[in-house]
């Protein structure tokens, strides 16, 4: 993290990840404080968002910061031809940190090269979503008691799923075993398979998704087939309902297994699964508040000692 920006989970060591998770635990103990009183957070969302934007804005408000920004680029000067560089330079005059979601891969990295204030990547195209990964790690550790040596089954859109790509990179420090479940059209890109091989990450690929194929999983990570990433809508229609997690598929699963999902859900998890004790995706979303409080404080130069709750 140069200049305390957070662009890619690949830039963080295992110790840095654990450090941020420890900060998140402190905020779970006490999420409401005025540690960022007088600071201003800019949220620039060039793509739609619900959980990420609201959790960042909630995190800022609960910590005493103020928020400016936009949720629709159509109301900004980008519609007049203003470049991303000029937008970043302009907003950095007003804000202490910029949280940005953009449809172009690499946009957040490029923004760090021109911004005098820290940039937090809230998702750049199908590339990275590092703060989602931090809350995913937090949730995995919370539910399993550890990050090391877990069987993680990732299901759905592995081609365009930036949360999937970030999670793979983060877990390289913790000796996971991945099972990648996807139709051929949405299989994991070759670059990430090579990454797994280079990092000695064990994985297998399959198109099968049934009760026996998920029986050994510690974590089932469901993902939405993202309509907005498809240029061919007929292809989207072919694959959108290939994998649906039904409650009757959970009979053989481990007691400790938890079902995660970065959300929003469409129909890849049946509604009655919500009442099953394995379901954990709404608690997972709640953890986003604590981790985004940690990310904002870290970006602004606060340390674990600064945010530690006294016993």
Secondary structure, 3 states (H helix, E strand, C coil): CHHHCECCHHHCCHHHHHHHHHHHHHHHHCCCCCCCCCCEEEEEECCCCCHHHHHHHHHHHHCCCEEEEECCHHHCHHHHCCCHHHHHHHHHCCCCEEEEEECCCCHHHHHHHHCCCEEEEEEECCCECHHHHHHHHHHHHHHHCCCCCCEEEEECCCCCCHHHHHHHHHHCCCCCEEEEECCHHHCCCHHHHHHHHHCCCEEEEECCCCCCCCCCCCEEEECCCCHHHCCCHHHHHHHCCCCCECHHHCCCCCCCCEEEECCCCCCCECHHHHHCCCECHHHHHHHHHHHHHHHHHHHCCCCHHHHCCCC
